[in-house]
Amino acid sequence: MLPVHFLTIVLNGDPFIRYHLEVFRQLPFPWHWHVVEGVAEQVRDSSWCAQRGGRVPQDLHRDGRSSDGTSAYLDRIAAEEPGRVSVYRKPPGVFWQGKVEMVTAPLAAMTEDCLLWQVDADELWTAEQITRARRMFLDSPSRTAALYFCHFFVGPSLVLDRLDQYGNYRAYEWLRTWRYRPGDFWHSHVPPRLMRPQPDGADLELGAANPFLHEETAAGGLVFQHFAYATREQVAFKEVYYGYDGAVRRWDALQAAGRAVGNGALPLRDFFPWVTDAATVTRAEHAMVEPLARPDAEGSWGFVPPARGASTMGAIHRSLRAEIVEMRRNPGEPIVEKHIAEAFGVSRTPVREAVLRLADEGLIEIFPQVGTFVARIPVNALPEAIVIRTSLEGTAVRYAAQRATGSQIAGLRANLLLQQETVEDGDLNAFHEADERFHALIAEIAGYPGLWSMAQQVKVQVDRYRRLTLPEPGRLTNVLAEHAAIVDAIADADPALAADRMAVHLDGLLTSIPQAQGANLFFFTGP
C-alpha cells in the first residue's frame, strides 16, 4: 500500500500548522502525522544559531512548548484522530537536545515500510501533489528519496524568483521525502540525512542514493509553497532564535518596498544581510503563484480549501498552457470551458480568465459564435523567434565560457547524464525538461539568468513546433551530442567556439521547419 508518514517538528507554528490536517484527510491511502513539539536546545546541528547570537528567552515558549496556541491545537487534533495523529513532547520545562533528537523521536513508532515525508509547519502542499508524488514512488520502486523546488515566501505576497539562490539551492534544498524502512536513522537534520545500515557495516544515505531530482518532481507539478518569512511573528522568532539581528525592521522595509515594486524585482540581500547571493524578490502574482494561504484585512490568515488548492485562475492557466506547449492538446483542438471547470471543480469564471490570457499569448483562438480552439502554430513567426533566441543564448554561452567554475561545469555534465537517461528511456517529456534546464543553467552560469527568461518569452511557439521534431529517428541523440559539444567548449573556456556550437545547435530548428510542417500540415498556419 505504501502508506505515508508525515513528520513535523514545531514550536509556535500558528497559523500554518492548521493547514495540513484537512489536506491529509483527503488522501486516498493510509497516512499518519507525527508532530514533535517543543524547543530545540541550540546544540549539535543547531549550534550554529548560538554562534550567530541566537538564544531561547523565556517569552519564546511556555515551559518548553509553544506559546501561540499551537499546543492546544495539537491536543485537539490528536484527540480527533487518535489513530492518525501522534504528538511527541518532552516533559514540561525540558528542551530537546537539538533537532536530530526531535526528528528521531517518531521513528520507533514507524514499524512499516512507508514514505517518510518531512512537512515543516510553514510548508504547504495540496492533496493532489502528495498523491502524485506517492504514485511516482510506486511506479519507480528503486527511487529512494525526492528533492523539490518551492515557492519561497518572504512576505504575504512576496516570493523569491531565482533558482540556485537563497531558498532554492539544488545542491541541498529541498529534500523532503524518503522511502523509509524500519531501522533507518537520522544522521543530521540540517541538511536532512536519513541513513540505512548496510550488510557490510556501511551506511547508505537515502537522499543521495537514487532520488527523484528537482527537474523530475517539478515536471509533475510538485512545487510546494514555503511561507518561511510570511508573517511578522515568524520573523520576530527568527530574529531571536537564529540571531538575525534587526530582522523585523528589515522585513518591514521589504514589505513596504514590495508593495511598490510592481512587476519588477528586489535584491533580497538589500534587506536580509544574512543573504549574500543574487536572490531576488517579486510579487506572487507577477511570478504567477497563487498562494494557498492569505491574510485578510485584519491580518487573520485563511487557507484556500485544500480540495480546490489547484483550482485558481493561475493554476488553470499553467495547466492549460503546459498541455498546449507540450502538444498534449493539438492545434485546432476545441477548448470546452465547461469541461475544464468541471475538472477543476470551479465556476467557469476563472477558466474564462485563463483562456483569455492564453489567447493574448497566441496559444488559443476565440471565434465568436463558433468556438474556442487551440491555436495552430504560426510558421511565419518561427524563424524570427529562433533568430532572437540564438542571439540571446549566444551571448549567454559566451559569458558562461568565460566564467564557469569547475563545480558549474560538473553541474552541466550531470545534466547531460540526466538527458542521456531520458534518451535511453525514450521519455520525451523528461528529455524536454532536462533540455530546458540545460539552457537555463548556461544563463545562470553566465551571470545573466534574465537572458533565459527573455528567450522563454519569445520561444513559446518554437517549443510547440520542437515537440513535433523530438520523435524523429536520431533526433534526441543528435541534440544530446550538440549539448555535449557546447559543454566541452565551455569547459575549454572558449567563448567563440561555445557561441558557434550554440548557433549550430539552434540553427537546426530552422532547417527542420519544412519537414515538420509537411508531416503535420494541419498543425500550422502560413505557407
N, C-alpha and C positions, 0 to 999 in steps of 0.2 A: 504493500500500500504506500510505502514511503511517506510516513507522517512527517509533519514539520513541527519542530520545537523552536519557538521564538525565545530569544534571550535579551533582556533589557536590564541594564544597571542604571539606577536613577537616584537623584537627590534633587528635590524641588523641580518636578517635571511638568508642572502646570504651565500652559494649558494643553500642551501637545500630547501628554501621556493619555489624555482622554479620547484621543482619536482612534487608537489601534483596535480596541476590542470589537467595535462594530464592524470593522473590516474583517477581523479573524472569524467572526460569527458567520460570515457569508461563504467561507471557504468550503468547497465540496469534498473535503478529505479530512482525516484526523489531524488535530493540531493541539499544541499545549503551549501556554505562555508562561515562561519563568521570569519573574521580576525580582531583581535583587536591589533592595533599597538601603540607602544609608550613606554615611560619609566614608570616603576612602582616605585613609591616612596618606600623607604625601611622602611615601617611601617606595622603594623598589622602582617599578616602572612609572610611578607618579612623582618621583623625587625631583624631576625637572621643574615642577611647579614651585616647590620650595626654593630651588636655586634661582628662580626668576623673582622671588619675593612673594610668592603665593602663600596664603595662610588660611586657617579654618577658624574664624572667630565664632563666638557663641551665637551671634544673631544669624549665622548662616544655616543653622539647623536647630532641631529641638530634640535633645537627648540622643544625638547621633542619627536622627532621621529627618524627614522633610518637614519644613515649617510653612509650606504654602498650600496645604490641603491634599497633597499627593498621598500621604499616608492613609487618610480616611478614605480616599477614592479606592486605593488598592485593597483595603479591608473589605469594602463593599463588593467589589467585583470578584474577589476571591470567594466571598460567601455566595454570590450569584452563580459562579462557575467552579464549584469545588473540584471537579474532575479535570478542568482545563486551564485553570489559572492558579499558579503557586507563587507565593511571596516569601522571600528569604530575607531575614534581618538578623543583625547582631542583638544581643541584649541591650536594653536602654542604656545610653551613655557610652557604649563601646563602639569604636570605629573599626572598619575593615582595614586590614593591613595591606593596603594597595589594591589596585583594581584586578590583578590576577586572582587574588583570593575571592573577589566578588564574582567573576565570571566562572570560576571553578565550582562555586557553591552548588549549582544545579546539576552538575554532571553526574553525581551519584544517583540522581533520580531518573536519569535518561538511560533506560535499560534496553532500548531497542535501536536498531539501525534507523536512521532518520536524516532529514536535512536539519542542520543546526543553523539558525538564521539570527544574526545579531541585528536587533532593531533598537537603535537609541530612541529615547523618548521623543526627540525632535526630528526623527527621520520618518517621513510619511510615504507609505506605499498604498496602492489600490489592491483590492482583491483580485482583479484581473491580472495585475502584474505578478503577484505571488503565485497564482495558479499557472501562469505561463512559464515562470521560472522553474517551478516543480516539474512541469511537463518536459522542459529541456533536460533536466537531470534524468527523468525516466527514459527519455529517448536516447540518452548518452550515458550508459552505466559506468563508463570509465572516467567520467569527469569527477574531480574531487572537490571543486570549490567554484565560486563565481565572483568576479570583480564587476563593479558597476560604476557608471558615472552618476552624478547627482546634479540637481538644480540647487545651488548653494545660496541660501537667502542671507543677506546682511541687513535686512530691514523687512517690514511687512510686504513691500512690493519691489524690493531691490534684489537682484541676483547677479552672480558672477557669470561672465560670458566667455572665458577662455579656458582651454584645456591645458594641462601640464603647467598650471599655475596654482596658486593657493586655492584650496577647496576641491581640486580635481586633478591631482597628480597621479598619472597612471602607474608610476613606479611603486606606489604603496596604498593608494586610495581607489575605490572603496571595496575592500574585501569583506563581504558580509555573509556569505552562505558557504557551508561546508557539508560534505557527505560524511556524517558522523557515525562512528561505531563505538559501542561501549569499550572503554579502555583508552580512548583518545584523551589527550590532556592539553591544557594551555601552557605554552612556553612564555608568552607575553600577551599583553592586551594592546599596547601601542608600540609597534604595529601588532594587529591580532595574528598570532601564530598558533594554530592548532596542530598538534603533533600526533603521529601514530607510531607506536613502538613496532619495530620490525624484528623478524626472527633472528637476524644477525646481531641484534643489540643496538642497531642504529635507530634513529627516529626520523620518520618521513614527515616533512612539512606539507600538509594537505593543500594549503593555498598556493604553493609553488609547484606541486606535482603535475597536475593536469587540469588547470582551471579553465572555465569559460572566461575569455578575455573581455575587456571593456567593449570592443567593437562588436563582439558576438551578442552580448546582452543588450547593448544599445539598439542593435538591429531588431531585437524583439520588443522594443519599447520599454525596456526595463531600466528606466532612469528615475530614481526616486527624488523626492523633494526634501531637502535638508534645511530646516528652519533653525540654523545654528545661531544666528545673531538677529533673530526676527523681533525680539521684544527687549525693552529697556531692562526688564528684570533679569533676563538671561545675561545681558552684557554686564550688569552690576555683579552678578555671580562670578563671571569670568574675570572681572577686574580684581576681585578679592582672591578667588581660589587659584587662578592661574598667574596672578601677578602682572596683569596687563594694566599698567599704570595709566590712569586717565581714560580708560576705555569708554565709560559712559559719556563723558564730554565729547570725545571724538566721534562716537556713534551718533550722538545728537547732531553734530555738524554734518555727518554723512547723510542723515535723513533730510536735512534742510537742502543740501546740495542735490540730493536725488530728486527732490520734488521739482527742481528747476532744470534738470538735465535733458528733458525732452527725449529725443531719440539718440542722444549721444552716450558717451561712456565716461566714467570717472576712474582714475587710478586708485585702487584700494589703498596702496601704501601712503597716499597723501593723508589718509585718515587713520589707518591702523599701522602704527610704526613697527609692530611685530611682523608685518608682512613686508617682505623685501623684494618680491618678484614683480612681474608685469601684470598681475591680475587686475581686471577692470570690472566695474560695476555698471549695470544698466537697469532700466526699469523692466519689470517682469513682462509687461505687455509688449515691449519692444523685442524682447527675447522670445516672444510667443510662448510664454509659460503661464498656464492658468493655475494659480495657487490653490492647493487643496485646503488651505486654512486662511482665513481673513479676519481682521478685526472690524467691528462695527464702529459707528460714530463715537460711541462711548469707550471704545478700546477693548470691548469684550470680544474674545475670539470665538469664531464658529467654523464649522467644517463643511466642505462640500459633502453631500450624502455619499457615503462610500460606494454604494451600488451605482452611482452616477458620476464617479470621480473622473471618468474619461469622457463624460457626456457634456462637454462645453464646446463652444464655437471653435476655440483654438485647437482642441483635440480632434474635432471632426475635420477641421481644415488640414491638420497634419496627416490624419489618416487617409483622407481622400487624395491629398497631394502625393503621398507616398505611393498609393495604389496607381495613380496616373503615371508618375515619373518612372516607376518600376514596371510599367506596362502590364500590371495586373488588371487594369481597366484599359481596354484597347481604344485607340482613336475611333470616334464615331459611335461608341457605345452609349446608350441612353443613361442619363443620371436621373434616378427616380427619388426625389426628395422624401416622399412618404416612406419608402423602404429604408432609407438611411436613418430617418428619425426613429422608426421602429427599432432598428438595430441598436441605436444608442440610447433608447428609452427616453427621448426628449420630444419636445414640440418641434414643428417644422421651422420655427424662427431661427435657432442657431444653425440649422442646416442651410437655410437660405443665405444667411450671412457668410457661411463658409463657401458656398457655391459662388456668391458674388465676388468674394476675394479671389477665388481661383479663376474666375472669368477675367478679372483685372490682370492676372498673371499670364493670361493666354493659354490656360490649360483646360478651360471649359468654354463652350459656346452656347449662348442662350438665344433661341429663336422664338420670339413671341408667337403665341397661338400654335406653335409646332412642338417644341420641347427643348430640353437641355441635354447636351451631349458632350462627351469627352472631345476636346479639340483635336483635330488632326495636326500632324507635325508640319510646320511651315518650312518647306525645303529651302526657300529663298533666304530664310533667316539663318540657316545653319552655317554657311561659310563665314559670315561676319562674326558670329559668336565664337567660332573656332579660332579665328584670327585674333580676336580680343583675348581669348583665354591663353593662346600661345604667347602673346606679348606679356601678359601678367605672370604666367608661370615661368617664362624665360627669365624675367627679372628675378623672380623668387629663387630659381635654381642657381643663378649666378651668385647671389649673396650667400646661399647655402653652401656652395663650394668654397667660398672664402672663409666661412665662419664655423663650419661643422666641427664639433668636438668628437673625440673617439666614442663617447657614450651615445651621442646622437647618431653617428654612423651605424653603431651597433643596433640602435632602435630601428633604423631604416632596414637593416638586414633582417631583423626579427620580423618586420612587416612583410618582407619578401618571402620568408618561410611560411608565414600565415597565408599569403597569396598562393604559394605552391600547394599547400594542403587543400585549399579550396578548389584549385585546378584538378588535383587528384581525385577529390570527392565529386567533381562535376557540379559544385554548388554555385550557380551563377549569382545569386543574391549575396552570398557571403563574399564572393570574389569582388563584386562591386563595392561592398562596404570596405573591404581591405584596400581596394584601389583608391577609393575616396580618402581614406585615412593616410595613404602613402603621399598623396599630393598635399594634404593638409600639413603633414609632418615637414615637408620641404619648406613650406611657407613659414612655419613656426621656427625651424632651424635658421632660416634667413633673417629672422627677427621682425618679419612683416606678415603676421598672420592675416592681416586685413586683405592682403593680395588674394588669398584663397577665398575669403568671404566675397570679394568682388567677382572672382571667377565663378563662384556658385550662382551669383545673381544672373549672370549672362548665359550660363550653360544649361539652363533647365531643359530647353528643347533638345539640346545636344545629348543630354542624358537619356532622353526617351529614345532618340534615334540610335544611340550607342547600345542600348539594351538589345536592339534587334541584331546587332553585329556579334554579340558575345557568343551565341550558339554556333557561329560559323566554325567549321573544322579548322583547328590550329590557331584560332583567334586568341584564346586565353594564353596559350603557350607563347605566342609572339609578343603579346602585351607584357607578360612576365619577363621575357628576355629584354625588352626595351627598358622596363623598370630597373632591371639589374644593371644594364649599361649606364643608366643615369646615376645610380648609386656608386658605381665604380668611378665615374668622373668626379662626383662629389668627394669621395674618399681620396682621390688623387689631387684634390684641391685645384682642379682645372675648370674655372668658370666658363670659359669659351666652349670647351668640349661638352660640359654639362648642359649648356644652353642649346648647343647643336643637337644633342641627343634628345632633349625635351622637344625641340621643334620637330624632329623626325617622328617622335612618338605621337605627337598631336596631329601632325600633317596626315597621318594615316587615316584619321577620321574624315578628312576632306576627300581623299581619294575613294573612300568606301561608300560615299553617299549614293551614287547612281545604282550600285549593286543592291544596297538596302532598299532603295525606293522601288526598284524593279521587282524585288521579291515580295514587297508589301505595298502594292500600289495604292490601295485604299486607305492606308495609314497616313499618307502625305497629301499636302496641298501644294500647288505650284507645278511648274514644268519639271 
